[in-house]
Amino acid sequence: MKHLAWVGLCLTLAACAALPQFKDTITGNISERSTTGPLYRYRADLILSLENKRFEGMAVTKLTGPLQIKIDSKVKLHYMTINSCGREDVIRDVDKSFTYTYIPTKKELEGLCPLYIKAFDEAGLTAWGFIAFRKDEELPSHVDCNGVGWAFAGITVCQSRAGLEQQLTFQQDIQHWESDAPCKINKVDSKTFDLRSDPGFCLATFYSSGKWHRLIFLNYEKPLVR
């Protein structure tokens, strides 16, 4: 692992350091019949549609103002919470589809304030999703994530079972990079990185020629069985 040496990377490190405290919003227990545990142990599978794009579980988009988020669930949305670094909205008694109008506050527009969406039906079965918002991350990437290739403009989001190996590739040489403890990142060459992570979230940042990229991986232990 390279250690960041330039003062100009302080924003990168500060942003990465801010995410663990926000992860506390998704450590609530899940009721999967007799199984309990943090939600991020399970694959996120809410269908999230925003900005004419459709994501399963984890989404990313540029946030500049009000955003329409269509949420489709495999369980009836008897009770749903939408959390960010500065809000908790509670929504009750809707069917399996709901459109949420997200009007971000000044605080939420400052950066690194993703949304967590948690949905529960009357029997306690659940589904969840995650939306990250790009601000000044401008370094593009390509990721091979769970058998599918994706291109991302500045933030990579990916989920796969813990222990599987994924690969992140950049178009230009990476000069510095930093990751948190759960990430097991192996530098293949100056543009390519293999990732095999412990269960939970893996957070990393990559820097090249005045631009930077954020990586948010979810390494789940198993899919939800309903």
N, CA and C of each residue as an Amber inpcrd file, in Angstrom:
protein
   678
   0.8390000  -1.1900000   0.0000000   0.0000000   0.0000000   0.0000000
   0.8720000   1.2360000   0.0000000   0.5710000   2.1620000  -0.8240000
   1.2770000   3.4360000  -0.8480000   0.7090000   4.3350000   0.2430000
   1.5450000   5.1330000   0.8510000   1.0730000   6.1260000   1.8100000
   0.9870000   7.4760000   1.1180000  -0.1090000   8.1840000   1.3550000
  -0.2820000   9.4870000   0.7230000   0.6930000  10.4760000   1.3250000
   1.4230000  11.1770000   0.4730000   2.4600000  12.0600000   0.9580000
   2.1770000  13.5240000   0.6720000   1.2950000  13.8120000  -0.2320000
   1.0800000  15.1930000  -0.6430000  -0.0120000  15.8420000   0.1960000
   0.2450000  17.0760000   0.5900000  -0.7620000  17.8130000   1.3590000
  -2.0450000  17.9440000   0.5690000  -1.9230000  18.0010000  -0.7360000
  -3.1000000  18.1630000  -1.5810000  -4.0590000  17.0070000  -1.5130000
  -3.6400000  15.8880000  -0.8950000  -4.5300000  14.7330000  -0.8010000
  -5.3180000  14.7230000   0.5000000  -5.2340000  15.7630000   1.2850000
  -5.9490000  15.7840000   2.5610000  -7.4460000  15.6000000   2.3820000
  -8.0100000  16.1750000   1.3230000  -9.4430000  16.0120000   1.0820000
  -9.7760000  14.5530000   0.8610000  -8.9060000  13.8460000   0.1480000
  -9.1370000  12.4270000  -0.1020000  -9.1730000  11.6660000   1.2050000
  -8.1830000  11.8630000   2.0350000  -8.1140000  11.1410000   3.2950000
  -9.2470000  11.5270000   4.2300000  -9.5700000  12.8080000   4.2840000
 -10.6560000  13.2500000   5.1580000 -11.9670000  12.6340000   4.7310000
 -12.1770000  12.5510000   3.4130000 -13.4160000  11.9590000   2.9190000
 -13.4860000  10.4930000   3.2650000 -12.3760000   9.7820000   3.0930000
 -12.3610000   8.3530000   3.3840000 -12.5740000   8.1050000   4.8690000
 -11.9790000   8.9590000   5.6890000 -12.1120000   8.7830000   7.1330000
 -13.5200000   9.0600000   7.6130000 -14.2800000   9.8260000   6.8590000
 -15.6230000  10.2020000   7.3010000 -16.6210000   9.0840000   7.1220000
 -16.3330000   8.1170000   6.2490000 -17.3350000   7.1140000   5.9400000
 -17.5830000   6.1230000   7.0770000 -16.5620000   5.6530000   7.8240000
 -16.8600000   4.6780000   8.8760000 -17.9020000   5.1470000   9.8740000
 -17.9030000   6.4300000  10.2890000 -18.9030000   6.8780000  11.2430000
 -20.2920000   6.8800000  10.6090000 -20.3670000   7.0940000   9.2790000
 -21.6670000   7.0320000   8.6440000 -22.1570000   5.6020000   8.5130000
 -21.2350000   4.6390000   8.4560000 -21.6420000   3.2390000   8.3530000
 -22.4440000   2.7960000   9.5620000 -22.3510000   3.5340000  10.6690000
 -23.1430000   3.1870000  11.8480000 -24.6340000   3.1840000  11.5550000
 -25.0690000   3.9020000  10.5230000 -26.5030000   3.9620000  10.2350000
 -27.0360000   2.6550000   9.6890000 -26.1650000   1.7380000   9.3220000
 -26.6660000   0.4970000   8.7410000 -26.2250000  -0.7230000   9.5340000
 -25.9560000  -0.5380000  10.8220000 -25.5760000  -1.6600000  11.6610000
 -26.7520000  -2.2130000  12.4520000 -27.9530000  -1.7310000  12.1610000
 -29.1380000  -2.2610000  12.8290000 -29.3780000  -3.7120000  12.4570000
 -30.0630000  -4.4320000  13.3140000 -30.2930000  -5.8530000  13.0590000
 -31.3170000  -6.0600000  11.9580000 -31.1570000  -7.1980000  11.3190000
 -32.0610000  -7.6160000  10.2540000 -32.8730000  -8.8000000  10.7640000
 -34.1280000  -8.8740000  10.4040000 -34.9410000 -10.0230000  10.7760000
 -35.1490000 -10.8960000   9.5500000 -34.3210000 -11.8760000   9.4100000
 -34.4500000 -12.8400000   8.3150000 -34.9100000 -14.1490000   8.9500000
 -36.1910000 -14.1520000   9.3340000 -36.7360000 -15.2340000  10.1520000
 -35.9200000 -15.3540000  11.4360000 -35.0620000 -16.3470000  11.5840000
 -34.3410000 -16.5290000  12.8380000 -32.9250000 -15.9770000  12.7920000
 -32.5480000 -15.3030000  11.7060000 -31.1870000 -14.8230000  11.5510000
 -31.1250000 -13.3310000  11.8260000 -30.1300000 -12.9110000  12.5960000
 -29.9340000 -11.4930000  12.8450000 -28.5120000 -11.1160000  12.4860000
 -28.2820000  -9.8350000  12.3780000 -26.9460000  -9.3510000  12.0770000
 -27.0250000  -8.0490000  11.3250000 -25.9040000  -7.3680000  11.1310000
 -25.9130000  -6.1090000  10.3890000 -26.4030000  -6.3060000   8.9710000
 -27.1170000  -5.3170000   8.4520000 -27.6480000  -5.4300000   7.0920000
 -26.5610000  -5.6260000   6.0500000 -25.3790000  -5.0100000   6.2560000
 -24.3630000  -5.1260000   5.2160000 -23.7430000  -6.5260000   5.1330000
 -24.1620000  -7.4470000   5.9910000 -23.7590000  -8.8470000   5.8070000
 -24.4640000  -9.4690000   4.6080000 -25.5460000  -8.8290000   4.1470000
 -26.3990000  -9.3900000   3.1110000 -26.3390000  -8.5490000   1.8430000
 -26.5270000  -9.1810000   0.7150000 -26.5000000  -8.4850000  -0.5630000
 -27.6170000  -7.4380000  -0.6200000 -27.2820000  -6.2290000  -1.0320000
 -28.2870000  -5.1880000  -1.2390000 -29.0300000  -5.4710000  -2.5330000
 -30.3710000  -5.5120000  -2.4880000 -31.0810000  -5.8650000  -3.7210000
 -32.3230000  -5.0200000  -3.9990000 -32.4610000  -3.8670000  -3.3310000
 -33.4770000  -2.9250000  -3.7920000 -33.1050000  -2.4470000  -5.2020000
 -34.0900000  -2.2970000  -6.0770000 -33.8570000  -1.7450000  -7.4070000
 -34.0160000  -0.2340000  -7.3310000 -32.9670000   0.4780000  -7.6910000
 -32.9320000   1.9360000  -7.5770000 -32.8180000   2.5340000  -8.9710000
 -33.7920000   3.3570000  -9.3360000 -33.8020000   3.9990000 -10.6540000
 -33.6960000   5.5030000 -10.4610000 -32.6560000   6.1070000 -11.0670000
 -32.4340000   7.5420000 -10.9390000 -31.6250000   8.0320000 -12.1330000
 -31.9230000   9.2460000 -12.5760000 -31.2050000   9.8520000 -13.7000000
 -31.1790000   8.9250000 -14.9260000 -32.3220000   8.2660000 -15.1870000
 -32.4730000   7.3770000 -16.3390000 -31.5390000   6.1740000 -16.2960000
 -31.0850000   5.7920000 -15.0960000 -30.2660000   4.5980000 -14.9360000
 -30.8920000   3.7060000 -13.8760000 -30.6830000   2.4050000 -14.0250000
 -31.2650000   1.4240000 -13.1130000 -30.1370000   0.6330000 -12.4550000
 -30.1580000   0.5820000 -11.1360000 -29.1310000  -0.1140000 -10.3750000
 -29.7820000  -1.1570000  -9.4720000 -29.0450000  -2.2230000  -9.2050000
 -29.5010000  -3.1930000  -8.2050000 -28.6340000  -3.0530000  -6.9580000
 -29.2440000  -2.5780000  -5.8910000 -28.5760000  -2.5480000  -4.5990000
 -27.7320000  -1.3380000  -4.3320000 -26.7480000  -1.0620000  -5.1990000
 -25.8240000   0.0490000  -4.9840000 -25.8160000   0.9420000  -6.2140000
 -25.9610000   2.2560000  -5.9990000 -26.0360000   3.2070000  -7.1070000
 -25.0890000   4.3600000  -6.8430000 -24.7450000   5.0810000  -7.9110000
 -23.9370000   6.2830000  -7.7770000 -24.3780000   7.2800000  -8.8420000
 -24.4070000   8.5580000  -8.4820000 -24.7870000   9.6000000  -9.4270000
 -24.2090000  10.9270000  -8.9600000 -24.2200000  11.8980000  -9.8420000
 -23.8330000  13.2660000  -9.4870000 -25.0220000  13.9340000  -8.8030000
 -24.7840000  14.6280000  -7.7110000 -25.8620000  15.2800000  -6.9710000
 -25.6710000  16.7850000  -7.0370000 -26.6260000  17.4690000  -7.6380000
 -26.5660000  18.9230000  -7.7270000 -27.8200000  19.5880000  -7.1600000
 -28.8790000  18.8200000  -6.9500000 -30.1300000  19.3830000  -6.4500000
 -31.1550000  18.2840000  -6.2630000 -32.4490000  18.6080000  -6.2990000
 -33.4900000  17.5900000  -6.1040000 -33.3360000  16.4100000  -7.0490000
 -33.6210000  15.2230000  -6.5320000 -33.4310000  13.9840000  -7.2780000
 -34.6240000  13.0650000  -7.0490000 -35.1700000  12.5410000  -8.1250000
 -36.2500000  11.5610000  -8.0360000 -35.6340000  10.1600000  -8.0070000
 -35.9330000   9.4050000  -6.9530000 -35.3890000   8.0580000  -6.7900000
 -36.5500000   7.0680000  -6.7520000 -36.6540000   6.2270000  -7.7530000
 -37.6930000   5.1960000  -7.7720000 -37.1250000   3.9420000  -7.1110000
 -37.8520000   3.4360000  -6.1270000 -37.4150000   2.2980000  -5.3270000
 -38.3700000   1.1400000  -5.5770000 -37.8410000   0.0290000  -6.0570000
 -38.6360000  -1.1820000  -6.2630000 -38.0920000  -2.2750000  -5.3560000
 -39.0020000  -2.9200000  -4.6240000 -38.6130000  -3.8850000  -3.6050000
 -39.2250000  -5.2580000  -3.8790000 -38.5200000  -6.3010000  -3.4310000
 -39.0380000  -7.6650000  -3.5250000 -39.9290000  -8.0050000  -2.3400000
 -39.9700000  -7.1170000  -1.3440000 -40.9100000  -7.2770000  -0.2300000
 -41.8010000  -6.0470000  -0.1830000 -42.9900000  -6.1790000   0.3570000
 -43.8970000  -5.0440000   0.4710000 -43.3090000  -4.0260000   1.4460000
 -43.3700000  -2.7740000   1.0550000 -42.7420000  -1.7220000   1.8490000
 -43.6740000  -1.2650000   2.9710000 -43.8100000  -2.1130000   3.9800000
 -44.6500000  -1.7540000   5.1180000 -44.0080000  -0.6140000   5.9170000
 -42.6850000  -0.6400000   6.0070000 -41.9620000   0.3540000   6.7910000
 -40.6120000   0.5690000   6.1150000 -40.2620000   1.8180000   5.8240000
 -39.0170000   2.1040000   5.1270000 -38.3550000   3.3170000   5.7600000
 -37.0450000   3.2420000   5.9290000 -36.2930000   4.3950000   6.4080000
 -35.2630000   4.7890000   5.3530000 -35.0640000   6.0850000   5.2060000
 -34.0560000   6.6280000   4.3010000 -33.1500000   7.5170000   5.1360000
 -31.8810000   7.0880000   5.2580000 -30.9190000   7.7690000   6.1180000
 -29.8050000   8.3970000   5.3020000 -29.3390000   9.5460000   5.7720000
 -28.0960000  10.1340000   5.2720000 -27.3160000  10.6110000   6.4880000
 -26.2430000  11.3710000   6.2450000 -25.4820000  11.9250000   7.3640000
 -26.2900000  12.9660000   8.1260000 -27.4180000  13.4190000   7.5600000
 -28.1660000  14.4780000   8.2130000 -29.6630000  14.2900000   8.2480000
 -30.1600000  13.0720000   7.9360000 -31.6120000  12.8820000   7.9330000
 -31.9750000  11.4300000   8.2190000 -33.2090000  11.2540000   8.6940000
 -33.8640000   9.9460000   8.7190000 -35.3230000  10.1820000   8.3790000
 -35.7170000   9.7960000   7.1780000 -37.1090000   9.8640000   6.7670000
 -37.7420000   8.4950000   6.9610000 -38.9300000   8.4730000   7.5320000
 -39.6650000   7.2290000   7.7600000 -40.9010000   7.2360000   6.8770000
 -41.0720000   6.1760000   6.1030000 -42.1940000   6.0610000   5.1640000
 -42.9180000   4.7610000   5.4800000 -44.2510000   4.8130000   5.5470000
 -45.0200000   3.6410000   5.9630000 -46.0680000   3.2670000   4.9250000
 -46.3490000   1.9640000   4.8960000 -47.5120000   1.4100000   4.1980000
 -47.6040000   1.8160000   2.7300000 -46.5480000   1.5210000   1.9820000
 -46.6090000   1.6400000   0.5270000 -46.4320000   0.2460000  -0.0580000
 -46.6750000   0.1080000  -1.3430000 -46.5570000  -1.2070000  -1.9680000
 -45.0960000  -1.4880000  -2.2700000 -44.8290000  -2.2860000  -3.2900000
 -43.4570000  -2.6830000  -3.5910000 -42.7160000  -1.6730000  -4.4520000
 -43.3370000  -0.5460000  -4.7360000 -42.6910000   0.4910000  -5.5340000
 -43.0090000   1.8580000  -4.9340000 -42.0050000   2.7180000  -4.8900000
 -42.1860000   4.0250000  -4.2750000 -41.1860000   4.9940000  -4.8970000
 -41.6070000   6.2270000  -5.1610000 -40.7000000   7.2520000  -5.6720000
 -40.4510000   8.2870000  -4.5820000 -39.1940000   8.4330000  -4.2470000
 -38.7720000   9.3440000  -3.1780000 -38.1460000  10.5870000  -3.8020000
 -38.6290000  11.7600000  -3.4110000 -38.0470000  13.0130000  -3.8670000
 -37.0020000  13.4490000  -2.8520000 -35.7430000  13.3620000  -3.2540000
 -34.6370000  13.7150000  -2.3690000 -34.2160000  15.1530000  -2.6490000
 -34.4520000  16.0250000  -1.6790000 -34.0390000  17.4250000  -1.7750000
 -32.8980000  17.6070000  -0.7890000 -31.6490000  17.5510000  -1.2560000
 -30.5150000  17.5890000  -0.3290000 -30.3650000  18.9440000   0.3460000
 -29.9380000  18.9040000   1.5950000 -29.6270000  20.1190000   2.3350000
 -28.2300000  20.6080000   1.9450000 -27.8830000  21.8050000   2.4080000
 -26.5400000  22.3330000   2.1680000 -25.4880000  21.3770000   2.7160000
 -25.7220000  20.8150000   3.8840000 -24.7910000  19.8620000   4.4880000
 -24.6360000  18.6270000   3.6120000 -25.7470000  18.1090000   3.1260000
 -25.6840000  16.8960000   2.3110000 -24.9890000  17.1320000   0.9740000
 -25.0030000  18.3600000   0.4960000 -24.3380000  18.6890000  -0.7610000
 -22.8350000  18.9020000  -0.6000000 -22.3510000  18.9300000   0.6320000
 -20.9260000  19.1910000   0.8470000 -20.0470000  18.0200000   0.4300000
 -20.6090000  16.8210000   0.3370000 -19.8330000  15.6780000  -0.1190000
 -19.8240000  14.5390000   0.8740000 -19.6530000  13.3290000   0.3630000
 -19.6200000  12.0840000   1.1240000 -20.7500000  11.9920000   2.1480000
 -21.9710000  12.0470000   1.6290000 -23.1540000  11.9000000   2.4710000
 -24.1350000  10.9980000   1.7320000 -23.8130000   9.7030000   1.6110000
 -24.6640000   8.7980000   0.8300000 -25.9990000   8.5320000   1.5100000
 -26.8970000   7.9070000   0.7700000 -28.1960000   7.4950000   1.3000000
 -28.2020000   5.9900000   1.5350000 -28.7380000   5.5960000   2.6710000
 -29.0550000   4.2030000   2.9490000 -30.5690000   4.0670000   2.9720000
 -31.0960000   3.0830000   2.2630000 -32.5350000   2.8410000   2.1950000
 -32.7960000   1.4520000   2.7490000 -33.6220000   1.3740000   3.7890000
 -33.9460000   0.0960000   4.4200000 -35.4560000  -0.1130000   4.3880000
 -35.8910000  -1.2620000   3.8990000 -37.3200000  -1.5460000   3.7500000
 -37.6730000  -2.8230000   4.5010000 -38.8390000  -2.8070000   5.1690000
 -39.2860000  -3.9580000   5.9530000 -40.7580000  -4.2300000   5.6640000
 -41.1210000  -5.5100000   5.5950000 -42.5370000  -5.8300000   5.4880000
 -43.0700000  -6.2240000   6.8720000 -44.3630000  -6.5640000   6.9410000
 -44.9840000  -6.8400000   8.2350000 -44.4090000  -8.0820000   8.9030000
 -43.8650000  -9.0160000   8.1220000 -43.2890000 -10.2320000   8.6810000
 -41.8460000 -10.0440000   9.1240000 -41.3000000  -8.8480000   8.8880000
 -39.9280000  -8.5810000   9.2920000 -38.9000000  -8.8490000   8.2090000
 -39.3380000  -9.3770000   7.0580000 -38.3980000  -9.5550000   5.9530000
 -37.9790000  -8.1900000   5.4410000 -36.7990000  -8.1250000   4.8570000
 -36.2530000  -6.8070000   4.5490000 -35.5060000  -6.7720000   3.2290000
 -35.2370000  -5.5530000   2.7840000 -34.3870000  -5.2960000   1.6230000
 -33.6990000  -3.9670000   1.8820000 -32.5770000  -3.7370000   1.2040000
 -31.8820000  -2.4730000   1.4400000 -31.1040000  -2.0590000   0.2110000
 -30.7140000  -0.7580000   0.1920000 -29.9390000  -0.2300000  -0.9160000
 -29.0900000   0.9420000  -0.4680000 -28.1800000   1.3440000  -1.3410000
 -27.1800000   2.3580000  -1.0100000 -26.9610000   3.2440000  -2.2310000
 -26.9180000   4.5730000  -2.0300000 -26.6450000   5.5030000  -3.1270000
 -25.5070000   6.4260000  -2.7170000 -24.4200000   6.4190000  -3.4980000
 -23.3030000   7.3330000  -3.2840000 -23.4260000   8.4940000  -4.2630000
 -22.9340000   9.6480000  -3.8620000 -23.0420000  10.8460000  -4.6900000
 -21.6560000  11.3940000  -5.0130000 -21.4210000  11.6070000  -6.2880000
 -20.1410000  12.1220000  -6.7660000 -20.1290000  13.6420000  -6.6650000
 -19.0130000  14.1990000  -6.1950000 -18.8750000  15.6460000  -6.1180000
 -17.6900000  16.1020000  -6.9670000 -16.4680000  15.9890000  -6.4400000
 -15.2930000  16.4210000  -7.1950000 -14.3780000  15.2590000  -7.5560000
 -14.8840000  14.0400000  -7.4510000 -14.1300000  12.8700000  -7.8980000
 -14.2260000  12.8030000  -9.4320000 -13.1100000  12.9640000 -10.1170000
 -13.1350000  13.0900000 -11.5770000 -12.2560000  12.0730000 -12.2950000
 -11.6190000  11.1690000 -11.5650000 -10.7510000  10.1710000 -12.1930000
 -11.5860000   8.9460000 -12.5630000 -11.7430000   8.6330000 -13.8610000
 -12.5970000   7.5100000 -14.2550000 -11.9320000   6.1560000 -14.0120000
 -12.7620000   5.1320000 -13.9350000 -12.2560000   3.7660000 -13.7160000
 -13.0900000   2.7710000 -14.5050000 -12.5260000   1.5690000 -14.6190000
 -13.2770000   0.4060000 -15.1000000 -13.1250000  -0.6720000 -14.0450000
 -14.2390000  -1.3130000 -13.6700000 -14.1670000  -2.3630000 -12.6640000
 -14.8220000  -3.6320000 -13.1940000 -14.1810000  -4.7560000 -12.9590000
 -14.8030000  -6.0590000 -13.1660000 -15.3870000  -6.4630000 -11.8310000
 -16.7030000  -6.3830000 -11.7250000 -17.4020000  -6.5570000 -10.4540000
 -18.3940000  -7.7030000 -10.5610000 -18.1360000  -8.7670000  -9.8430000
 -19.0520000  -9.9050000  -9.7950000 -19.4020000 -10.4210000 -11.1900000
 -18.3990000 -10.4500000 -12.0620000 -18.5860000 -11.0060000 -13.3890000
 -19.0820000 -10.0400000 -14.4450000 -19.2300000  -8.7660000 -14.0900000
 -19.7280000  -7.7610000 -15.0370000 -18.7500000  -6.5890000 -15.0770000
 -18.4830000  -6.0490000 -16.2770000 -17.6220000  -4.8920000 -16.4150000
 -18.4210000  -3.6040000 -16.3640000 -17.9500000  -2.6300000 -15.5720000
 -18.6340000  -1.3550000 -15.4150000 -17.6300000  -0.2180000 -15.5540000
 -18.0670000   0.9040000 -16.1140000 -17.2620000   2.1180000 -16.1620000
 -17.8610000   3.1330000 -15.1930000 -17.0190000   3.8020000 -14.4090000
 -17.4770000   4.7960000 -13.4480000 -16.7000000   6.0900000 -13.6430000
 -17.4070000   7.2180000 -13.4700000 -16.8110000   8.5250000 -13.7500000
 -15.8740000   8.9960000 -12.6480000 -16.1720000   8.6790000 -11.3880000
 -15.3330000   9.1760000 -10.3020000 -15.4640000   8.3980000  -9.0110000
 -16.5600000   7.6630000  -8.8610000 -16.7590000   6.7820000  -7.7050000
 -17.1600000   5.4080000  -8.2230000 -16.4240000   4.3920000  -7.8000000
 -16.7840000   3.0180000  -8.1190000 -17.6000000   2.4420000  -6.9780000
 -18.7750000   1.8800000  -7.2870000 -19.5320000   1.0990000  -6.3060000
 -19.6800000  -0.3150000  -6.8440000 -19.5100000  -1.2760000  -5.9800000
 -19.5490000  -2.6800000  -6.3990000 -19.9110000  -3.5250000  -5.2000000
 -20.6530000  -4.5960000  -5.4090000 -20.8870000  -5.5680000  -4.3480000
 -20.6860000  -6.9680000  -4.8900000 -20.0530000  -7.8030000  -4.0850000
 -19.8420000  -9.2070000  -4.4290000 -19.6330000  -9.9760000  -3.1320000
 -19.6950000 -11.2830000  -3.2240000 -19.4970000 -12.0940000  -2.0210000
 -18.0710000 -11.9240000  -1.5140000 -17.9330000 -11.8180000  -0.2030000
 -16.6100000 -11.6710000   0.3950000 -15.7100000 -12.8370000  -0.0050000
 -14.4600000 -12.5250000  -0.3000000 -13.4860000 -13.5420000  -0.6720000
 -13.2730000 -13.6910000  -2.1630000 -14.2310000 -13.1970000  -2.9730000
 -14.0460000 -13.2340000  -4.4190000 -13.1220000 -12.0850000  -4.8430000
 -12.4230000 -12.2820000  -5.9480000 -11.4690000 -11.2750000  -6.4000000
 -12.0490000 -10.4410000  -7.5340000 -11.9720000  -9.1250000  -7.3830000
 -12.4200000  -8.1830000  -8.4030000 -11.2090000  -7.3870000  -8.8960000
 -11.3820000  -6.6640000 -10.0060000 -10.2540000  -5.9000000 -10.5450000
 -10.6810000  -4.4930000 -10.9370000  -9.8570000  -3.5240000 -10.5720000
 -10.0860000  -2.1070000 -10.8560000  -8.9720000  -1.6140000 -11.7710000
  -9.3500000  -0.9270000 -12.8610000  -8.3780000  -0.4660000 -13.8520000
  -8.5930000   1.0130000 -14.1510000  -7.5000000   1.7440000 -14.2970000
  -7.5390000   3.1600000 -14.6490000  -6.8620000   3.3750000 -15.9980000
  -7.1840000   4.4940000 -16.6380000  -6.5970000   4.8100000 -17.9330000
  -5.2220000   5.4400000 -17.8010000  -4.8830000   5.9470000 -16.6380000
  -3.5890000   6.5730000 -16.4310000  -2.9550000   6.0530000 -15.1540000
  -1.6480000   6.2780000 -15.0090000  -0.9060000   5.7500000 -13.8720000
  -1.4320000   6.3340000 -12.5590000  -1.5740000   5.4640000 -11.5640000
  -1.9610000   5.8840000 -10.2230000  -0.6930000   6.2070000  -9.4430000
  -0.6280000   7.4210000  -8.9280000   0.5720000   7.8790000  -8.2320000
   0.5280000   7.5840000  -6.7360000  -0.6600000   7.6620000  -6.1510000
  -0.8280000   7.4020000  -4.7170000  -2.1900000   6.7350000  -4.5080000
  -2.2800000   5.9090000  -3.4940000  -3.5690000   5.3160000  -3.1400000
  -3.5700000   4.9570000  -1.6640000  -4.7680000   4.8640000  -1.1120000
  -4.9540000   4.6050000   0.3160000  -6.2410000   3.8080000   0.5020000
  -6.2490000   2.8620000   1.4520000  -7.4640000   2.0750000   1.7020000
  -7.5860000   1.7870000   3.1850000  -8.8000000   1.3900000   3.6110000
  -8.9820000   1.0340000   5.0060000  -8.6780000  -0.4530000   5.2120000
  -8.7270000  -0.8810000   6.4710000  -8.2510000  -2.2160000   6.8390000
  -8.9630000  -3.3790000   6.1390000 -10.2960000  -3.3400000   5.9370000
 -10.9420000  -4.5060000   5.3170000 -10.5030000  -4.7810000   3.8770000
  -9.9710000  -3.7670000   3.1910000  -9.5660000  -3.9450000   1.7950000
  -8.2700000  -4.7390000   1.7130000  -8.2400000  -5.7150000   0.8480000
  -7.0120000  -6.4450000   0.5290000  -6.7070000  -6.1370000  -0.9290000
  -5.9280000  -5.0760000  -1.1660000  -5.6850000  -4.5820000  -2.5100000
  -4.2700000  -4.9440000  -2.9420000  -4.1630000  -5.5260000  -4.1090000
  -2.8760000  -5.8950000  -4.6710000  -2.6410000  -5.0980000  -5.9550000
  -1.5470000  -4.3460000  -5.9900000  -1.2090000  -3.5650000  -7.1740000
  -0.6100000  -4.4800000  -8.2320000  -1.3030000  -4.6290000  -9.3660000
  -0.8270000  -5.4730000 -10.4600000   0.1920000  -4.7120000 -11.3030000
  -0.1560000  -3.4980000 -11.6690000   0.7630000  -2.5930000 -12.3490000
   0.3260000  -1.1630000 -12.0270000   0.8830000  -0.1780000 -12.7110000
   0.6140000   1.2190000 -12.3450000  -0.8280000   1.6480000 -12.5780000
  -1.5910000   0.8540000 -13.3380000  -2.9840000   1.2060000 -13.6390000
  -3.9940000   0.1970000 -13.1130000  -3.5570000  -0.9450000 -12.6170000
  -4.4470000  -2.0730000 -12.3420000  -4.2890000  -2.5600000 -10.9110000
  -5.4400000  -2.8250000 -10.2630000  -5.4460000  -3.2830000  -8.8790000
  -6.4300000  -4.4400000  -8.7290000  -5.9900000  -5.5140000  -8.0680000
  -6.8850000  -6.6060000  -7.6980000  -7.3690000  -6.3900000  -6.2740000
  -8.6380000  -6.7500000  -6.0180000  -9.2360000  -6.5550000  -4.7000000
  -9.8850000  -7.8480000  -4.2350000  -9.5220000  -8.2690000  -3.0430000
 -10.1640000  -9.3990000  -2.3760000 -10.3330000  -8.9890000  -0.9150000
 -11.5640000  -8.7190000  -0.4980000 -11.7710000  -8.0310000   0.7770000
 -12.5000000  -8.8770000   1.8100000 -12.3190000  -8.4670000   3.0610000
 -13.0470000  -9.0710000   4.1680000 -14.5160000  -8.6630000   4.0920000
 -15.4090000  -9.3660000   4.8170000 -16.8210000  -8.9710000   4.8180000
 -17.0190000  -7.5380000   5.2990000 -18.0000000  -6.8600000   4.7070000
 -18.2910000  -5.4870000   5.0630000 -17.8730000  -4.5330000   3.9600000
 -17.7500000  -3.2630000   4.3080000 -17.3940000  -2.2410000   3.3300000
 -15.8790000  -2.1170000   3.2000000 -15.4250000  -1.9820000   1.9640000
 -14.0330000  -1.6740000   1.6390000 -14.0150000  -0.2900000   1.0140000
 -13.2110000   0.6190000   1.5900000 -13.1490000   2.0050000   1.1370000
 -11.7230000   2.3270000   0.7180000 -11.5600000   2.9280000  -0.4580000
 -10.2280000   3.2830000  -0.9340000 -10.2960000   4.5330000  -1.7880000
  -9.1690000   5.2320000  -1.8900000  -9.0630000   6.3840000  -2.7740000
  -7.7930000   6.2410000  -3.6120000  -7.8490000   6.7480000  -4.8490000
  -6.7450000   6.6570000  -5.8010000  -6.5120000   8.0400000  -6.4050000
  -5.2480000   8.3960000  -6.5950000  -4.9020000   9.7410000  -7.0490000
  -3.9850000   9.6850000  -8.2680000  -4.2620000  10.5490000  -9.2460000
  -3.4110000  10.6270000 -10.4330000  -3.5370000  11.9940000 -11.0830000
  -2.4140000  12.6910000 -11.2150000  -2.3150000  13.9380000 -11.9830000
  -3.4040000  14.9600000 -11.6180000  -3.5630000  15.2010000 -10.3390000
  -4.5050000  16.2090000  -9.8890000  -5.9450000  15.7540000  -9.8000000
  -6.2280000  14.4990000 -10.1530000  -7.5820000  13.9520000 -10.0480000
  -7.5750000  12.7830000  -9.0680000  -8.7760000  12.4890000  -8.5500000
  -8.8570000  11.3620000  -7.6290000 -10.1350000  10.5740000  -7.8300000
 -10.1100000   9.3490000  -7.2940000 -11.2020000   8.3930000  -7.4680000
 -11.4910000   7.7390000  -6.1210000 -12.7860000   7.5580000  -5.8540000
 -13.1930000   6.8780000  -4.6280000 -13.7670000   5.4980000  -4.9560000
 -13.4030000   4.5190000  -4.1600000 -13.8960000   3.1580000  -4.3080000
 -14.7220000   2.7850000  -3.0890000 -15.9490000   2.2870000  -3.3000000
 -16.7960000   1.7780000  -2.2230000 -17.2470000   0.3780000  -2.6170000
 -16.6560000  -0.6440000  -1.9960000 -17.0130000  -2.0350000  -2.2470000
 -17.8160000  -2.5600000  -1.0600000 -18.8780000  -3.2980000  -1.3510000
 -19.5640000  -4.0640000  -0.3170000 -19.2510000  -5.5390000  -0.5460000
 -18.6940000  -6.1620000   0.4540000 -18.3840000  -7.5830000   0.3820000
 -19.3300000  -8.3210000   1.3460000 -20.4430000  -8.7960000   0.7800000
 -21.4840000  -9.4010000   1.6100000 -21.1740000 -10.8620000   1.8930000
 -21.8000000 -11.3880000   2.9470000 -21.5780000 -12.7800000   3.3170000
 -22.5330000 -13.7260000   2.6170000 -23.7600000 -13.2390000   2.3160000
 -24.7170000 -14.0920000   1.6150000 -25.8750000 -13.2540000   1.1160000
 -26.6080000 -13.7450000   0.1240000 -27.8190000 -13.0390000  -0.3030000
 -28.9320000 -13.2620000   0.7030000 -29.9220000 -12.3910000   0.6730000
 -31.0900000 -12.5710000   1.5170000 -31.9410000 -13.7170000   0.9960000
 -32.3880000 -14.5870000   1.8960000 -33.2840000 -15.6800000   1.5520000
 -34.6270000 -15.3710000   2.1870000 -35.6410000 -15.1470000   1.3470000
 -36.9420000 -14.7370000   1.8760000 -37.9390000 -15.8750000   1.7210000
